[in-house]
Structures are given as structure tokens and as C-alpha cells.
């Protein structure tokens, strides 16, 4: 936390004025002007007292803030609440200033949230603002600037509180058409009761059954129950989908609008597939704002969809490497996975990615922002499994 003085707001406390008043006091004492002497002493005392008052105004000031939502969609609202307490006997004047991101709009459309008031001894005051999320991204509210001083506001002393609230705004959701995924499931069509178990999707644990492979033993659960526990897997056959977002082409063409549109489609598609109980995963070669991984392994659990939406919210239109290298370095594909690939347009990277997945016997379908027939002008022959991503939208 850092404290500093703010500019003086009144004529009676600036140094030149105080010097003139001091000179006037000296003249009044010389000529014996009693009333002028008293007036000069009062003005000087007021300025000195306000200065001392301001010096100690920030001591005993405690500030706490909270937001009711940290994750939301564009158009949704959150409430920022700030509580300030004066834990000393000296009353103070208080001002609060909070810078907010352009993507979080207040009712007054101000980029800096402001409010003011006064605190008596051991009094607490509350401030609240309602903000509306404007667009996708990883945003911050803060740091907080608390200004305290005398009740006349002659002087103000500022303290910067290095506290901020990270706000995650997911991409907007769009209505999509349903379409068939390319599948090559080794065990065939999904059934409610399939005798074949998929070792990737764990439902829980149970007591170890004699004859089961030792690799299925859940060692942490065994230590907790003080007896051997084995993993219980769900039947295979469910659709497993890996979504790939290639940021490189969007960045090189500076196609920010198309990039945001593609992320909205990816987010909507993820929600649609999660509602179908599909196993989902996501990988990208883009930079992730803040802390977080750019890969969400294929799985099906309640936390999977929020994890994918958060990666999409944090994703920047800045590549951190070639897409093919990223897939080779980080991706582990299990049998039965289908891939949906999103890019700006059809180019040589799509050909290499197609070869990558074909070699691993993974069916893949490509969606691009630029219609495939436009890509042919660049010398690339359009493939039958390359589609315009806008065809997914209703």
C-alpha cells in the first residue's frame, strides 16, 4: 500500500496565500490591529490544523471489498461492494476511486468508479456499484484508491491498496444447428449397458476384486480406507470430442472480429455437446491471460465445461507456437476421440494437421471463418471436410 498527498483544493491553504496571511499578521501586530490579528491567526491555525488532521487521517482506516460474481457472460451484471471503517476517534472525509476495465461498464459509463462521504469515530461506510460485462476476456477491478482528509476537504491523503478482483467473462452463446460428428469408435455404437469399460472415464472406487489388473488399483483411496480399492470405469462407446482452436491464422490476418466470432461458436458448441453428455476436451496454441493451461484433457465431469469456457475467456489472439508442433508436443490421443478444428482459413497448416490426425487414426472435421472457396484462390485445394463455421449458426 502506498500513500501520497493530493493537490490542495482551496485558495486559503496554498503556500503563497499562507505566506501573505503570515505577512498580514506581522503587519497587524506592528500596527496593533486586534481584529486583523485574530483573523490571521484563525486562518493560519485552520490551515495548520487541517494539515495535521490529514497526516493522521489514513491511520486506522480499513478497507474491504468483494464482488458477488467472478465469472459471467456478456450482458450479465455483477455488484462491487466496498466497506470502509474508521477505527479511530478522529472523524475524516473519505473518497473512493476504483479504475475498471473498459469491458466492465457502470451505469454512469465512467472508467473510474467514484464515491465520497465522511466517517465519524468508529464508523463504517459502504459503497456499491453495479457493473455490466460488455465483452469476453479476463478483466480486473482495482487497485483501490482511498483518499482521506479533514472534513473541510482542504487536504487529502491517498493510499493505494494493491488489491484487485479478477473477472472472467465467457464468450457469448449462440444458437447452433446440430450436426453429426466424424466417429471411429473401436467398440462400436454407444449403448446404455456395454460390457467393455473405458479406462479413461472413472466413475468411482470400490473394494479390489481378485483378478483385476493391478494398474486399476486406486492407491490414494486404498490408503484412505486402509484396504485395497480399485477404480470403477463407465462403459465405453460415448462420444469423445477434442476441440482445437488455431490462433495463428487469426493473428497473422489481424482478424479480431472473426476470432471473437469463432470463440463464441466454440463455446456454444461445447455447451451443446455437454448437454448431450459427450466427453469434451480443448487445446489451443494461443497465449492464456493470467494463470492457466491452454489444454483441457478430454473427460466428462461437472467441471469440464467451466474449465473449457474459462480457457476460451482467457484466450488471447496471440500465438505461442505452431499448431502442429503444439499438437505433437502436448497432445495425447486415446482411442475413440473425434476432433473438431477451428481456424481462420484453409492453408498448409490444415493439411499438416489432417495428416497428423490421419496418422493417429483420429477423424477430424475443419471449420474456418473464410469460406473454403475463398481459400482456393491462395492455391489450396479445398477438402470435403472443410466447412464454413458460420454454417453452424442458426
DRENPADO-817274 format. One record per residue (C-alpha): residue in one letter; x negated, y negated, z. Coordinates in steps of 0.5 Angstrom, whole numbers, padded with zeros to 4 digits. Example, Ala and Ser with C-alpha at 12.3 -4.5 7.8 and 13.67 -1.06 7.14 Angstrom:
% residues 2
> rest:east:north:up
> a:-0025:0009:0016
> s:-0027:0002:0014
% end
This chain:
% residues 394
> rest:east:north:up
> x:0000:0000:0000
> x:-0002:-0007:-0002
> x:0000:-0014:0001
> x:-0001:-0020:-0002
> x:0002:-0028:-0002
> x:0007:-0030:-0007
> x:0007:-0037:-0009
> x:0010:-0043:-0005
> x:0017:-0045:-0007
> x:0018:-0051:-0004
> x:0014:-0058:-0004
> x:0013:-0059:0003
> x:0008:-0053:0004
> x:0004:-0054:-0002
> x:-0003:-0057:0000
> x:-0003:-0063:-0003
> x:0003:-0065:0001
> x:0001:-0063:0007
> x:-0005:-0067:0006
> x:-0001:-0073:0005
> x:0003:-0072:0011
> x:-0003:-0071:0015
> x:-0006:-0078:0013
> x:0001:-0081:0014
> x:0001:-0078:0021
> x:-0006:-0081:0022
> x:-0004:-0088:0020
> x:0002:-0087:0024
> x:-0002:-0086:0030
> x:-0006:-0092:0029
> x:0000:-0097:0028
> x:0004:-0094:0033
> x:0010:-0092:0029
> x:0013:-0087:0034
> x:0019:-0084:0029
> x:0014:-0083:0024
> x:0009:-0080:0028
> x:0014:-0075:0031
> x:0017:-0073:0024
> x:0010:-0072:0021
> x:0009:-0067:0027
> x:0015:-0064:0026
> x:0014:-0063:0018
> x:0006:-0060:0020
> x:0009:-0056:0025
> x:0014:-0053:0021
> x:0009:-0051:0015
> x:0004:-0048:0020
> x:0010:-0044:0024
> x:0012:-0041:0017
> x:0005:-0039:0015
> x:0004:-0036:0022
> x:0011:-0033:0021
> x:0010:-0030:0014
> x:0003:-0027:0016
> x:0006:-0022:0021
> x:0013:-0021:0017
> x:0011:-0015:0014
> x:0009:-0011:0020
> x:0014:-0007:0023
> x:0017:-0006:0016
> x:0019:0001:0014
> x:0022:0002:0007
> x:0025:0009:0005
> x:0028:0010:-0002
> x:0032:0016:-0005
> x:0036:0018:-0012
> x:0042:0022:-0012
> x:0039:0026:-0018
> x:0033:0027:-0021
> x:0035:0031:-0027
> x:0040:0029:-0032
> x:0043:0028:-0039
> x:0043:0021:-0043
> x:0049:0017:-0041
> x:0050:0020:-0034
> x:0049:0016:-0028
> x:0044:0016:-0022
> x:0044:0012:-0016
> x:0038:0009:-0013
> x:0038:0007:-0005
> x:0033:0004:-0001
> x:0033:0003:0006
> x:0029:-0003:0010
> x:0028:-0003:0017
> x:0025:-0009:0021
> x:0023:-0005:0028
> x:0020:-0012:0031
> x:0023:-0018:0035
> x:0022:-0023:0029
> x:0027:-0024:0024
> x:0025:-0024:0017
> x:0027:-0026:0010
> x:0027:-0020:0005
> x:0027:-0019:-0002
> x:0026:-0012:-0006
> x:0023:-0012:-0013
> x:0023:-0005:-0017
> x:0021:-0004:-0024
> x:0025:0001:-0028
> x:0023:0004:-0035
> x:0027:0002:-0041
> x:0030:0008:-0041
> x:0034:0007:-0035
> x:0039:0002:-0035
> x:0042:-0002:-0030
> x:0049:-0006:-0030
> x:0045:-0012:-0031
> x:0040:-0010:-0036
> x:0035:-0012:-0032
> x:0028:-0009:-0033
> x:0026:-0010:-0025
> x:0032:-0009:-0020
> x:0032:-0015:-0015
> x:0036:-0016:-0009
> x:0035:-0020:-0002
> x:0037:-0021:0005
> x:0035:-0022:0012
> x:0033:-0018:0017
> x:0034:-0019:0025
> x:0031:-0016:0030
> x:0031:-0008:0030
> x:0036:-0009:0024
> x:0037:-0004:0018
> x:0039:-0006:0011
> x:0041:-0002:0005
> x:0040:-0004:-0002
> x:0043:0001:-0008
> x:0043:0000:-0016
> x:0047:0005:-0021
> x:0042:0007:-0027
> x:0045:0010:-0033
> x:0040:0014:-0037
> x:0039:0012:-0044
> x:0035:0017:-0048
> x:0031:0023:-0047
> x:0024:0023:-0043
> x:0020:0023:-0037
> x:0021:0017:-0033
> x:0019:0013:-0027
> x:0023:0009:-0022
> x:0018:0005:-0018
> x:0013:0003:-0015
> x:0017:-0001:-0010
> x:0015:-0009:-0008
> x:0017:-0011:-0001
> x:0017:-0019:0000
> x:0018:-0021:0007
> x:0017:-0028:0010
> x:0020:-0033:0014
> x:0028:-0034:0014
> x:0027:-0041:0010
> x:0023:-0037:0005
> x:0017:-0042:0005
> x:0012:-0037:0004
> x:0013:-0030:0002
> x:0008:-0024:0003
> x:0008:-0018:-0002
> x:0007:-0011:0000
> x:0007:-0006:-0006
> x:0009:0001:-0004
> x:0006:0006:-0008
> x:0012:0011:-0009
> x:0016:0013:-0015
> x:0021:0018:-0017
> x:0020:0022:-0023
> x:0027:0022:-0027
> x:0027:0028:-0032
> x:0033:0026:-0038
> x:0034:0032:-0042
> x:0036:0032:-0050
> x:0043:0030:-0052
> x:0047:0037:-0053
> x:0050:0037:-0060
> x:0056:0042:-0062
> x:0053:0047:-0067
> x:0055:0053:-0071
> x:0054:0060:-0070
> x:0049:0064:-0074
> x:0046:0071:-0074
> x:0039:0072:-0071
> x:0034:0076:-0075
> x:0033:0082:-0071
> x:0029:0088:-0071
> x:0030:0092:-0064
> x:0027:0098:-0064
> x:0032:0101:-0059
> x:0038:0099:-0064
> x:0044:0095:-0062
> x:0045:0092:-0055
> x:0050:0097:-0051
> x:0053:0096:-0044
> x:0050:0102:-0042
> x:0044:0104:-0045
> x:0039:0110:-0042
> x:0033:0106:-0045
> x:0030:0101:-0040
> x:0027:0095:-0042
> x:0020:0094:-0037
> x:0020:0086:-0039
> x:0027:0085:-0035
> x:0027:0086:-0028
> x:0034:0086:-0024
> x:0031:0088:-0017
> x:0028:0093:-0013
> x:0030:0100:-0010
> x:0026:0106:-0006
> x:0021:0109:-0010
> x:0024:0115:-0014
> x:0019:0121:-0014
> x:0016:0122:-0022
> x:0017:0115:-0024
> x:0010:0111:-0026
> x:0006:0108:-0021
> x:0006:0102:-0025
> x:0013:0101:-0024
> x:0012:0100:-0016
> x:0013:0093:-0013
> x:0007:0092:-0009
> x:0010:0086:-0005
> x:0016:0089:-0004
> x:0013:0095:-0001
> x:0009:0091:0004
> x:0015:0087:0006
> x:0019:0094:0007
> x:0014:0098:0010
> x:0015:0103:0005
> x:0014:0104:-0003
> x:0019:0100:-0007
> x:0020:0101:-0015
> x:0022:0096:-0020
> x:0029:0096:-0023
> x:0030:0094:-0030
> x:0036:0093:-0034
> x:0038:0097:-0040
> x:0035:0094:-0047
> x:0038:0092:-0053
> x:0040:0085:-0051
> x:0037:0079:-0056
> x:0031:0076:-0054
> x:0029:0070:-0057
> x:0023:0066:-0058
> x:0024:0058:-0060
> x:0018:0055:-0063
> x:0017:0047:-0064
> x:0011:0045:-0068
> x:0010:0038:-0066
> x:0004:0037:-0071
> x:0008:0035:-0078
> x:0013:0030:-0074
> x:0007:0027:-0071
> x:0003:0026:-0078
> x:0009:0023:-0081
> x:0011:0019:-0075
> x:0018:0022:-0076
> x:0020:0020:-0069
> x:0028:0020:-0070
> x:0027:0027:-0074
> x:0023:0029:-0068
> x:0029:0027:-0063
> x:0034:0030:-0067
> x:0030:0037:-0067
> x:0030:0037:-0060
> x:0037:0036:-0059
> x:0038:0041:-0064
> x:0033:0046:-0060
> x:0037:0044:-0053
> x:0044:0045:-0056
> x:0041:0052:-0059
> x:0038:0054:-0052
> x:0045:0053:-0048
> x:0049:0056:-0054
> x:0044:0062:-0053
> x:0044:0062:-0046
> x:0052:0063:-0046
> x:0051:0069:-0050
> x:0047:0072:-0044
> x:0041:0072:-0049
> x:0034:0072:-0046
> x:0030:0066:-0048
> x:0023:0063:-0049
> x:0020:0057:-0051
> x:0013:0055:-0054
> x:0010:0049:-0057
> x:0004:0045:-0059
> x:0006:0038:-0056
> x:0003:0035:-0050
> x:0007:0035:-0044
> x:0008:0029:-0040
> x:0007:0030:-0033
> x:0005:0036:-0030
> x:0008:0043:-0033
> x:0006:0048:-0038
> x:0008:0048:-0046
> x:0010:0055:-0045
> x:0016:0059:-0042
> x:0016:0066:-0043
> x:0022:0070:-0046
> x:0026:0072:-0040
> x:0033:0072:-0038
> x:0035:0069:-0031
> x:0038:0063:-0028
> x:0032:0059:-0028
> x:0030:0060:-0035
> x:0035:0055:-0039
> x:0033:0049:-0034
> x:0026:0051:-0035
> x:0026:0050:-0043
> x:0030:0044:-0042
> x:0025:0041:-0038
> x:0020:0042:-0043
> x:0024:0039:-0048
> x:0025:0033:-0044
> x:0017:0032:-0042
> x:0015:0034:-0049
> x:0011:0028:-0053
> x:0011:0027:-0060
> x:0003:0028:-0060
> x:0000:0035:-0062
> x:-0005:0038:-0057
> x:-0008:0043:-0063
> x:-0006:0047:-0069
> x:0000:0051:-0068
> x:-0003:0058:-0071
> x:-0008:0057:-0066
> x:-0004:0056:-0060
> x:0000:0062:-0062
> x:-0006:0066:-0063
> x:-0009:0064:-0056
> x:-0003:0064:-0051
> x:0003:0068:-0054
> x:0004:0075:-0052
> x:0010:0078:-0056
> x:0014:0084:-0053
> x:0018:0089:-0058
> x:0025:0087:-0060
> x:0024:0079:-0060
> x:0026:0075:-0066
> x:0023:0068:-0067
> x:0026:0061:-0069
> x:0021:0056:-0071
> x:0023:0048:-0072
> x:0018:0044:-0076
> x:0019:0037:-0080
> x:0018:0040:-0087
> x:0015:0047:-0090
> x:0008:0047:-0091
> x:0002:0051:-0091
> x:0003:0052:-0083
> x:0009:0055:-0084
> x:0006:0060:-0089
> x:0001:0062:-0084
> x:0006:0062:-0078
> x:0010:0067:-0083
> x:0004:0071:-0084
> x:0003:0071:-0076
> x:0009:0074:-0074
> x:0010:0079:-0080
> x:0003:0082:-0078
> x:0006:0083:-0071
> x:0013:0086:-0074
> x:0017:0080:-0071
> x:0023:0077:-0075
> x:0022:0069:-0076
> x:0027:0064:-0079
> x:0025:0057:-0080
> x:0029:0050:-0079
> x:0026:0044:-0082
> x:0028:0037:-0082
> x:0027:0035:-0089
> x:0031:0040:-0094
> x:0027:0046:-0097
> x:0028:0043:-0104
> x:0024:0037:-0102
> x:0018:0041:-0100
> x:0017:0044:-0107
> x:0015:0037:-0109
> x:0009:0038:-0105
> x:0007:0044:-0108
> x:0010:0049:-0104
> x:0015:0055:-0106
> x:0021:0055:-0101
> x:0022:0061:-0098
> x:0029:0064:-0097
> x:0029:0064:-0089
> x:0027:0056:-0089
> x:0033:0052:-0088
> x:0035:0045:-0086
> x:0036:0044:-0079
> x:0042:0040:-0080
> x:0046:0045:-0083
> x:0046:0048:-0075
> x:0050:0042:-0073
> x:0058:0041:-0074
% end
